[in-house]
């Protein structure tokens, strides 16, 4: 089906195919294949208008969202599919499915592939249009696919997608993100660094945490990205004023993976050494505070580690 869409013979039928795909998404029928076909149809349209064709990918996506509420339908289906998958793969009573990632819930396709196909479609429509994820939708992603995840692989896929999404922007519009105003901050402050289902201290978990830490603080002017690749940060306020700093400390001290702890320590060092002009004259004060906090934190964790020796491993790295 998707190969046939490339043929000139099907050009006049693409609109009908697209309408059927949207109808399927709305009804929750054959969603996996419908999302793949719809993505391909949109992808066949030029990104920019030409004399021969004034229709663009952006215009199609915006039109679908305006007429059919595309994003709302997408997230409604995501919640419905995940509820169904959880009921089948993680029953309240009895044995759970041994391989939930490859278990089939709908459309003859394994669960994890269903999730990744939805992520692929969502990223595509956000990348080629000014549509953004609302706060409610961002929190739904976390609550369904991280806090209420069916498998560790589902969590990893979600964290990886969120990290990519917060570093991406609508094509050609520097400074824009895939999140509506306030959505990234709400996700970061109310889910990633607080509550019972915070960002896991895995490699992909910390990469996601770091990406949102930078995005949220940069949006408020507390730091800015510098360097040729924009991967380095320059702090514009006292480090203690950065939102989520304690979460970085937590990873540095508690992560079981030595490389993850090392990355967190590297970020802490950068945040206390790379000071912008607005706070450059307080460099000595910042360094003293950093050392004091480090010593006090290490002392507390040393006492804790003496009672539970396994917790002292990342502490030794910090010291």
N, C-alpha and C positions, 0 to 999 in steps of 0.2 A: 504493500500500500504506500509506504513512505517513498519507495523508489519510483513508483508511478507518478508521484507528484512532481518529479523533476521533468517529466515529459511535457512537451508543448501541447500535446493532445489534451491534457487535463487542466490547462490554464483556466478555461471557462468554468470548470467544475470546482475550483479551489474555494470559491466563496461558499458554495453549498457544503463542501466538506467542513469548512471552518464553522459554519452555523451548526452543523450536526455535532461537531466536537464540543461546542459550547453547550448545546442542549444536553449532551451526555454528562458533561461536568455538572450541570445544574441538577440532573436527575441522579447523579452518582452511579452511572452505568458506563462500563468500559472506560473508566477514567484513565487508566494507564496508557492505553493506546491512543485515546483522544488527545491527551496532553502532548504526546510525541508527534502526532499528526499536526496538531494546531501549531506547535512550535516550528515544525518544518514548513508549513504554509507561510507563516510570518517570515521565516528566514529566507524564503525565496523572493521576497519583496525587497527592493533596494533600500539601503539605509537612508539615502538622500534622494530627493526628487530629481527627475531628469525630464527632458523635453518629451520623451516617449511615455513616461510614466510619472505622474505627480504623486502617486500613492507611495507612502513610506512605511517602514516598520513602526515608527513612532505613532503615525496617524492611525494605523490599524489597532495597535494596542490601546491607545487612548480611546478610540471609538468603541472597542469592545468593553472597556471598563465603564465608559459613560452609559452605554446602552444596556449592558448585561451585568454590570458590577462584577467584573472579572475577578478582581482580587478578593472580594467578599465571598464569592462562590468558591474560589480556590481554598481559602482558609476554612470555610464551612465544610467542604469535602474532606480536607485534611483531618479535621477534628473527628468527623464521622468515620472515616476510614480507620483512624488510629483507635477509636473506641471499639470498633468491630474487631480489629486485629488483636487488641489486648484481651478482649473477651474470649477469643479463640485460642490465642497462644499462651496466655497466662490466666487460666481459669482459676476462680476463687477456690475451688475444691478439685482435688485430683492432681495428677502429674502434669507439669508444664511441658510444652513441646521441646524436645531436646535440641533442635536446631532452628530457633525462631527466625533467624535471618533469611533462611532459604525456604521456610514454610510458606505455602500458598494460602493467601486469604481471599484474593479476588483476581480475576482476569488471567488465571493460570500463571501468575508471576510471583516470585519469591518476595517476602515482605521487605527486605532491605532494598531490593531493586525498585520496589514501589516508592519507597521513601526517597531514594536518590533521583528517581525520575521526576518526582514532584519538586525537589530542590533544583534540578536542572532547568525545569520550566520556569519556576519562580525567578531564578537568577536571570534567565534570558529576558523575560518581559520587563524586569526592573532595569536591566542593562540598556535596553533599547527604548526606554521611555522615561518620562519624569515621574512615574508612579513611585510611591514610597510605602514602606511598611508602617502601619500605625502602631501606637503604643500597645493597644489591645492585641494586635496581630503578633507583635514581637513577643509579648508575654505568653501568648498561646503557643508559639513555637517552643519556648522553653518549658512550659508546663507539660505539654504533650510529649515532646521528644527528648527531654533531658530529665526533668523531675519524675515523669511517669513513663520513662523509656522501657521498651520491651527487651532491649539487649544493649550491651556495651558498645557494639558496633553502631547502633542507632545513635547513641550519644556522641560517639566520635564523628560520625557523618554530620550531625547537627552543629557541633562546635566548629568543625572545619568550614561548613557553609557560612555560619555567622561571622567567623573571622574574615572570610573572603568578602562577604557582603559589606562589612563595615569599612573595608579598605577600598571598595569599588565605588564607582560613580557613573551617573548617566553619561553615555558617550559624548565627549566634547564639552562637558560642563564641569570644569575644575571646581572643586570645593563642595559639590553636591554629594550626597550619600544615598544609600538605599533605604534609609530610615527617616521617617517624618520627624519634625522638630520635637525633641523631648523623648522620642521612642528609645533611642540608644541609651540615653542616660537612665531612663526608667528600668530598662532591662538590666543595665549594669548595676545600679544601686539597689534594686529590689529583688534581684534574682542571683546575679553572678557573684556578688560579694556578701550577700545576706541570706539568712534562712537555712533550711535543712538540706537544700539541694544547690549549694553553691558550685561554682566552676570547679570541676575536678582538677587535682594537681598532677595531671598527666602532661605530656608534651603538647598535645593539641589543645588541652585545657588551658595551659598557661599562655600559649600563643593567642588563643581567643581572648583571655583575660587581658593580656598586654595590649592587644589591638583596641579593645573597648576602653581601657584605661587611657590610652593616648587620645582616642577619638573624643571621649567625654571631656577630658581636661583641656584639650586643644580648642574645643567648641567654646569654652568659657574663658579662653585666653590665658590659662594657667601654664601652658607649655606650648611649644611649637615644634614641628618636625623640621629638621635641618639636614644638610648633607646632600650629596648628589642623588642618592636613592631615597631620601626622606625617611630613612630608617632610624636616624639618630634623633634625640630629643634635646631641647634646650628649655630649661625651666624658667618661667617668668615670675614666679611667686616663691615664697618659702616652701620647701618640700612638704612641710607639715600641713599645708593648705591644699594639697592635691587630693582629689576625691579618689578613694580606693587604695591609698598608700598602705594601709594596714593589711589589705588583702595580699599585696606583694610581699610584705614581711611574712605573712602566714605561709606562703609558698616557699619562701627562702628557708624557713625553719622547719616546716612539716613535710615537705615533699620527700617521698621515699626514693624517687629517681634522682640520683646525684646530678645528672645533666640539667634536669628541670630546676633544681635548687640553685645550680650555678647560674642559670639564665636569670632567675629572679634576683640573685645577689648582684649580677651584672647590671640589671635595671636599677636597683637601689643605688649602686655606686654612680651610675650615670645621672640619676635624678639629683644627687647631692654634689656632683662635681661640675655638671654642665649647666652653669647658671647664666641667665641672660643679663643684659645691662641693668635691668630694673632691680635686680637683687645681687649684682656682682659685688657690691660693697659690703655685703653681709656674708661673704664666703667663709670667713673664719668662724662666725657664729653658726653657720649651717654645718660646718664640719664638726664643731664641738658638739652640737646637738645630735648629729648623726652618731658620733662615737658614744655619747651618753646613752642614747636610746639603744644602741647596739649592745652596750655593756649590760644595761638593765634587762633587756630582753633576753640576752644570752644567760644572765644569772638566773632569771626565772625559769628558763627552759633547762638549764643545767640541773636545777633542783628537781624539775619534773622528770628529766632524763635519768636522774639517779634512781628514781622509783620505777621508771619504765625505760630501761636501757636502750631499747630499740629507737626511742624518739630522739636520742642524742646524736645520731649520725649526721643529719643536716646541720645540727648545731656546731659540730666540729668544723664543717666546711666554712661556716660563717665566721667562726673565730679564727 
